[in-house]
Amino acid sequence: MKDGHLRGVAGVIDKDFSAAKMAEDINADELVILTTVDHAFLNYGKENQQAIGKIKVEQLKQYLAAGYFAAGSMKPKIEAAIEFVEKTGNLAIITSLSNANKLADGVGTIVYN
């Protein structure tokens, strides 16, 4: 650090955690994380990939600990959803932008307590 400025340090703002924190701060009923896929998947991109529908936060935490989600892709979304649900008791939904108008129909991955 020189003159109060960091040099040679990359700054990263995680939008998923920022959205979760903001949703928590405004007492949102739900956290909706929009992405490019319709659901979160176990083993995404592999022959045995499996879409996750409605799932309890405890089960999702087990999948996270077992390494089912890619670090630079779905993992931050899963972590943000877990944190929001644990802190608020409300739902978190991960789905695609094209499904955003179908949230009332229960589309995507729904994380709950």
C-alpha positions in Angstrom: 0.0 0.0 0.0 1.3 3.4 -0.9 -0.5 6.7 -0.3 -3.6 4.9 0.9 -3.9 3.0 -2.5 -3.4 -0.7 -3.1 -1.1 -1.5 -6.0 -1.1 -4.8 -7.8 -4.2 -6.1 -6.1 -7.2 -7.2 -8.1 -10.5 -6.2 -6.6 -13.5 -8.5 -6.8 -17.1 -7.9 -6.0 -19.1 -11.0 -5.9 -22.5 -10.1 -7.3 -24.2 -13.2 -5.9 -23.2 -12.4 -2.3 -23.9 -8.7 -2.9 -27.5 -9.5 -4.1 -28.0 -11.9 -1.2 -26.9 -9.2 1.3 -29.0 -6.5 -0.3 -32.1 -8.9 -0.3 -31.4 -9.6 3.4 -31.0 -5.9 4.2 -34.3 -5.0 2.6 -36.1 -7.9 4.2 -37.0 -9.5 0.8 -39.4 -12.4 0.7 -37.2 -14.2 -1.8 -33.8 -14.0 -3.3 -33.8 -14.7 -7.1 -30.5 -15.4 -8.7 -30.8 -15.3 -12.5 -28.2 -17.2 -14.5 -27.9 -18.9 -17.9 -29.4 -22.3 -16.9 -32.9 -23.2 -15.8 -31.7 -25.0 -12.6 -28.6 -25.6 -10.5 -27.2 -29.0 -11.4 -25.3 -31.7 -9.7 -22.3 -32.7 -11.9 -23.1 -30.0 -14.5 -21.9 -30.9 -18.0 -21.2 -34.5 -17.2 -23.2 -37.5 -18.3 -24.7 -37.9 -14.9 -25.8 -34.3 -14.4 -29.0 -33.9 -12.4 -31.2 -30.8 -12.1 -32.0 -29.7 -8.6 -35.6 -28.7 -8.1 -36.8 -27.9 -4.6 -34.2 -28.6 -2.0 -33.7 -28.1 1.8 -30.7 -25.9 2.6 -29.1 -28.6 4.7 -29.1 -31.1 1.8 -27.7 -28.3 -0.5 -24.9 -27.7 2.0 -24.0 -31.3 1.9 -23.7 -31.2 -1.9 -21.7 -28.1 -1.7 -19.2 -29.7 0.8 -18.9 -32.7 -1.5 -17.7 -30.5 -4.3 -20.7 -30.8 -6.7 -20.5 -27.2 -8.0 -17.9 -25.4 -10.1 -16.0 -22.8 -8.2 -16.2 -20.0 -10.8 -19.8 -20.7 -11.9 -22.6 -22.2 -9.8 -20.7 -22.4 -6.5 -21.0 -18.7 -5.6 -24.7 -18.8 -6.4 -25.3 -21.8 -4.2 -23.3 -20.2 -1.4 -25.3 -17.0 -1.7 -28.6 -18.9 -1.7 -27.6 -20.9 1.4 -26.5 -17.8 3.3 -29.7 -15.9 2.4 -32.0 -18.8 3.4 -30.1 -19.5 6.7 -30.2 -15.8 7.7 -33.7 -15.0 6.7 -35.7 -18.2 6.6 -37.0 -17.1 3.2 -36.7 -18.8 -0.2 -33.9 -18.5 -2.6 -34.5 -19.3 -6.3 -31.8 -20.0 -8.9 -33.1 -20.1 -12.5 -32.6 -18.6 -16.0 -33.5 -15.2 -17.1 -36.0 -16.8 -19.6 -37.8 -18.3 -16.6 -38.0 -15.1 -14.6 -41.6 -14.6 -15.6 -42.5 -18.1 -14.4 -41.4 -17.9 -10.8 -44.9 -18.3 -9.5 -45.0 -21.7 -11.3 -42.1 -23.0 -9.1 -39.4 -23.0 -11.8 -35.7 -23.4 -11.2 -33.9 -24.5 -8.0 -35.8 -23.5 -4.9 -33.8 -23.5 -1.7 -35.7 -23.5 1.6 -35.4 -24.3 5.3 
